[in-house]
Amino acid sequence: MPYANTLDLLREAEKGGYAVPAINIVDPLTIAAIVRAADEVGSPVILQTSVKTVKSAGADVLVTAAKVAAENASVGVALHLDHCPDREVISLCVEKGWSSVLFDASDRNLETARRETAEVVKECHAAGVTVESEIENILGVEDGVGSDEATHAYTVDQLIEVAKETGTDMLAPALGTAHGQYKSDPVLQPDRVTEIRDKYDIPVVLHGGTGLTDAQFHEFIDNGVSKINISTALKHAYMKSALAYLKDCEANDKWEPVKLFAEIEKASEQVMRDYAKIFRSEGKAAK
């Protein structure tokens, strides 16, 4: 089917008591694999691209691969630009046909973040593109964006005030998670999701999902999270499957690139299957 509207997918997830897996893809191989697995298990899916991926693979390549995959699927598929502080890249993705963008203004002070988020929302909404907003920084560096230090933190009331004023569609607050692989147990804040949802009707996004337990994911979903981002797990699946196959090639002195691609796709598909089950999105997409 044609691209789904990202906000529509999240509103359906809120009603259904599940979260939409938002998987950070890295190339056309992973786009095809993730959508294929989503279609197989009947789950909506959001294909996420980092700024680095957009620049390395090319916007035209990514959007074409995503559109082909979506059109061949019977589940809702959206294309999302993840963690982007660069206004020029946002404009490029809006022009090329992304479904939604995350404007990451967490490196700006509050007034600058407020003003620029409003400008991004105006630009995106004019093109039918929905906007996720992050103004307080979620710990960790992902694809060169972010910080390991807390630089901007706000009250729930401040987050809601900015969301209302700017007209943003989805909110990515700090919830105690972090990007990358956890080196110690995080101090999670699922009650913050409840507080936001009780005060304002806006979809809440969980970043830094890789490494949480099923029970932790379920608590966030039960409290109102409707989109959960997964990046590190896909990277590990991609690289480790490639490494295992290349070691086998070296041991047997047989080198077949097409089989390497197949191993990467198989590992990527499993990531989608695993998280659709954990996030309760299996079987929730209209067939």
C-alpha positions in Angstrom: 0.0 0.0 0.0 1.1 3.6 -0.3 3.0 5.3 2.5 1.2 5.6 5.7 1.0 8.8 7.7 3.3 8.4 10.7 0.9 10.2 13.0 -2.0 7.9 11.9 0.1 4.8 12.7 0.7 6.1 16.2 -2.9 7.1 16.8 -4.0 3.5 15.9 -1.3 2.2 18.2 -2.7 4.2 21.1 -6.1 2.8 20.5 -4.8 -0.7 20.2 -2.5 -0.7 23.2 0.8 -1.4 21.3 3.8 0.5 20.0 4.9 0.8 16.4 8.5 -0.5 15.9 10.6 2.3 14.4 13.7 0.5 13.0 16.8 2.5 11.9 17.6 1.0 8.5 20.9 1.6 6.8 20.5 0.7 3.1 18.0 -0.8 0.6 18.8 -4.3 1.9 17.5 -3.5 5.3 14.6 -1.5 4.0 13.4 -4.5 2.0 14.1 -7.0 4.9 12.3 -5.0 7.6 9.2 -4.4 5.5 9.1 -8.0 4.3 9.2 -9.2 8.0 6.6 -6.6 9.0 4.3 -7.8 6.3 4.8 -11.4 7.3 3.8 -10.7 11.0 1.1 -8.2 10.2 2.8 -5.2 12.0 2.9 -1.6 11.0 6.5 -0.3 10.8 8.4 3.0 10.6 11.6 2.9 8.6 14.0 5.4 10.2 17.0 7.0 8.5 19.7 8.9 10.3 21.3 12.0 8.9 24.4 9.9 8.3 22.5 7.3 6.3 20.8 10.0 4.2 24.2 11.4 3.3 25.9 8.1 2.7 23.2 6.2 0.8 21.5 9.2 -0.8 18.0 10.5 -0.3 16.8 9.4 -3.7 18.0 5.8 -3.2 16.4 5.5 0.2 13.0 7.0 -0.6 12.8 4.9 -3.8 13.6 1.7 -2.0 11.1 2.6 0.8 8.3 3.4 -1.6 8.8 0.2 -3.5 8.8 -1.8 -0.3 5.7 0.0 1.0 3.8 -0.4 -2.3 4.4 -4.2 -2.2 3.3 -4.6 1.4 -0.1 -4.9 2.9 0.8 -3.2 6.2 1.3 0.4 7.1 4.9 1.6 6.3 6.2 5.1 7.0 9.6 6.7 6.3 11.0 8.9 9.1 14.1 11.1 9.4 15.6 10.4 12.9 17.5 12.8 15.1 18.1 15.7 12.7 19.4 19.0 14.0 20.3 20.1 10.4 17.5 22.2 8.9 18.9 21.7 5.4 18.7 17.9 5.7 15.1 18.3 6.9 14.2 20.4 3.9 15.8 17.8 1.6 13.8 14.9 3.1 10.6 16.9 3.0 11.2 17.7 -0.7 12.0 14.0 -1.5 8.9 12.6 0.2 9.7 11.4 3.8 6.6 10.8 5.9 7.9 12.5 9.0 10.9 14.0 10.6 12.4 14.3 14.1 13.7 17.9 14.5 16.3 17.5 17.2 16.7 20.9 18.9 18.2 19.4 22.1 21.4 21.3 21.5 19.7 24.7 21.5 18.5 26.7 24.4 14.8 26.7 25.1 13.8 29.8 23.2 15.8 28.9 20.2 14.4 25.4 20.2 10.9 26.7 20.5 11.3 29.2 17.6 13.1 26.7 15.3 10.7 23.9 16.0 7.8 26.1 15.1 9.5 27.0 11.8 10.2 23.3 11.0 6.6 22.4 11.8 5.3 25.1 9.5 7.5 23.9 6.6 6.7 20.2 7.2 2.9 20.6 7.6 2.8 22.6 4.4 4.1 19.5 2.6 1.9 17.0 4.6 4.9 15.8 6.7 4.5 15.2 10.4 7.0 16.3 13.0 8.5 14.7 16.1 10.1 17.1 18.5 13.0 16.7 20.9 14.0 19.7 22.9 15.6 18.0 26.0 18.5 15.7 25.2 18.2 12.0 25.5 21.6 10.7 26.6 24.0 9.0 24.2 25.4 9.6 20.8 23.7 8.0 17.8 25.3 8.3 14.3 27.2 11.4 15.4 24.2 13.2 16.9 23.7 13.7 20.6 25.6 14.0 23.8 26.6 11.7 26.7 25.9 14.6 29.1 22.6 16.0 30.1 22.5 19.5 28.7 18.8 20.5 28.5 16.1 19.2 30.8 12.6 20.6 31.3 9.4 20.0 33.3 6.5 18.2 31.7 4.6 21.4 31.7 7.4 23.2 29.7 7.5 20.3 27.2 3.7 20.5 26.7 3.8 24.3 26.4 6.3 24.1 23.6 4.5 21.3 21.9 1.3 23.3 21.9 2.9 26.5 20.8 4.8 24.9 17.9 2.1 22.5 16.8 4.4 19.5 16.8 2.7 16.1 16.2 4.8 13.7 18.3 7.0 14.3 21.4 10.3 12.6 22.3 10.9 13.4 26.0 13.8 12.2 28.2 12.5 9.0 29.9 15.7 7.7 31.5 16.8 5.7 28.4 19.9 6.3 26.4 21.1 5.7 22.9 23.5 2.8 22.2 24.3 -0.2 24.4 23.7 0.1 28.1 26.8 -0.2 30.3 24.7 -0.1 33.5 21.0 -0.4 34.4 19.1 2.8 33.4 16.9 4.7 35.8 13.7 4.7 33.8 10.8 7.1 34.0 7.6 5.5 32.7 5.5 7.6 35.0 6.6 10.7 33.0 4.8 9.3 30.0 1.5 9.0 32.0 1.9 12.6 33.2 2.4 13.9 29.7 -0.5 11.9 28.3 -2.8 12.9 31.2 -2.1 16.6 30.5 -2.0 16.7 26.6 -3.1 14.4 23.8 0.1 13.9 21.9 1.9 10.6 21.0 5.0 9.9 23.1 8.1 8.3 21.5 10.6 6.2 23.4 14.2 6.5 22.2 17.1 4.3 23.3 15.1 1.1 23.3 17.8 -1.5 22.6 18.7 -3.3 25.7 15.5 -2.8 27.7 13.6 -5.9 29.0 10.3 -7.0 27.7 8.7 -6.0 31.0 10.2 -2.5 30.7 8.9 -2.1 27.2 5.5 -3.2 28.3 5.4 -0.7 31.1 6.2 2.1 28.8 3.5 1.0 26.3 0.9 0.6 29.1 1.7 4.1 30.2 1.1 5.5 26.7 4.2 5.2 24.5 3.1 4.5 20.9 6.5 4.6 19.0 9.7 2.9 20.1 13.0 3.4 18.3 15.4 0.6 17.7 18.8 1.3 16.1 21.6 -0.5 17.9 20.0 -3.9 17.7 19.7 -3.6 13.9 23.3 -2.5 13.6 24.5 -5.5 15.7 22.4 -7.9 13.7 23.7 -6.5 10.4 27.4 -6.4 11.3 27.5 -9.7 13.2 25.7 -11.6 10.5 28.1 -10.2 8.0 31.1 -11.0 10.2 30.0 -14.6 10.7 29.5 -15.2 7.0 32.8 -13.5 6.0 34.6 -15.7 8.5 33.0 -18.7 6.9 34.1 -17.4 3.4 37.6 -17.0 4.7 37.7 -20.5 6.2 36.4 -22.1 2.9 37.9 -19.7 0.5 34.5 -19.2 -1.2 33.3 -15.6 -1.7 29.8 -14.9 -2.8 28.4 -11.4 -2.2 24.8 -12.3 -2.9 24.9 -14.9 -0.1 26.3 -12.2 2.2 23.4 -10.0 1.4 21.0 -12.8 2.1 22.5 -13.3 5.6 22.2 -9.6 6.4 18.6 -9.6 5.2 17.7 -12.7 7.3 19.2 -11.2 10.5 17.4 -7.9 9.8 14.1 -9.6 9.4 14.5 -11.3 12.7 15.0 -8.0 14.4 11.6 -6.8 13.1 9.9 -10.1 14.1 11.3 -9.9 17.6 10.3 -6.4 18.3 6.8 -6.7 16.7 6.2 -9.4 19.2 7.6 -7.5 22.2 5.8 -4.3 21.2 2.5 -6.2 20.7 2.1 -4.9 17.2 2.0 -8.3 15.6 -1.3 -8.8 13.7 -2.4 -5.2 14.3 -2.0 -3.9 10.7 -5.0 -4.0 8.5 -4.5 -6.6 5.8 
